[in-house]
Amino acid sequence: MEFSFDEKDFVSCCGSTKFAKEMASASPFGSLQDAVSVARDVWFNSVDVNGWLQAFSAHPQIGQSHAPSVASEASAQWSKGEQSTALATATGSSLQELSEWNARYREKFGFVFLICAAGRSTDEILAELKRRYTNRPIVEFEIAAREQMKITELRLAKLFSSRENISSTADKNSTARKAEDRISIISSHMTATSESSTGKSIQHPARTRPPITTHVLDVSRGAPAAGIDVLLEVWRGTQSQPTFGATGGGSWVFQGSSKTDSDGRSGQLLSIVDEASPGIYRISFNTGKYIPNGFFPYVSIVFEIKESQKREHFHVPLLLSPFSFSTYRGS
């Protein structure tokens, strides 16, 4: 059974018109898993900064039940439901404090505080807001984008569920299996539980992008860093991995190279394969060429893909300034 949706449906899931158009073009989908896989690729690799901000603006402020006028009726109803726990646990004083912190957040970052609020109390949301308020703007922007993707996945599940419910030809057993698949997809994204700890086999959608990706943000300018050469290598040798402070026993083997585009994202560093080869990887950036008077002639980030993680995606961003850099594992 295939599920077909139009742009209006996808705008309800994510307020970005770019996202909605690309998802509608990719429709119909054979399953929710297929839609989620395409949605992640579109959101993180095709939608630009303006599209992210457009999606953020479609959300009501946490603690308020009404949505902005740009939001669709379905989006407004879903926002209300997602905040039901927060609103049910709120007091007059906690709502006032939440409103004040929301105003501080918007003043600092320029967009609404975004969090996947489903099942969270007002106190939990307020604590997270205060913690994230200390972030640098470029870091917080990335976090907000990841939260938007979580919300989008939950809404895609609701969208598919509503289509299943109105279909007169849907088989009950098939519907039950799809519901289980929805829960496993959302749970795997929202928690850190691994397959080995649950003892269950999770169905993985086919990849739509390489298993390792990156992008570079110039923190000093608050903008993507274009034109940076990127190199990906993997460790090979008699030793299973390089040892800190030791030499010999192996070497770094070239895997792929690219240059960041106008949005700071690298080109393809690996082939699109269902399973990445477990091992130690090193991704290097020619930062000296990008910032000739900076402190770092180049930056290398070493990370490991374990056997149990070979179907996961590894996004390794670089946040760069002339005299500092940081990284994290993104989505």
Secondary structure, DSSP 8 states (H G I E B T S, - for coil): --B---HHHHHHH---HHHHHHHHHH--BSSHHHHHHHHHHHHHHT--HHHHHHHHHTS--TT-S---TTS-HHHHHHHHHHTHHHHHT--HHHHHHHHHHHHHHHHHHSS------TT--HHHHHHHHHHHHTS-HHHHHHHHHHHHHHHHHHHHHHHHHHHHHH-TT--HHHHHHHHHHHHHHHHHHHS---HHHHT--------SS-SEE-BEEETTTTEE--S-EEEEEEEESSSSS--TT---S-EEEEEEEEE--TTSB----S---SS---EEEEEEE-HHHHSTTSS-S-EEEEEEE-GGGTTS-EE--EEEETTEEEE--B-
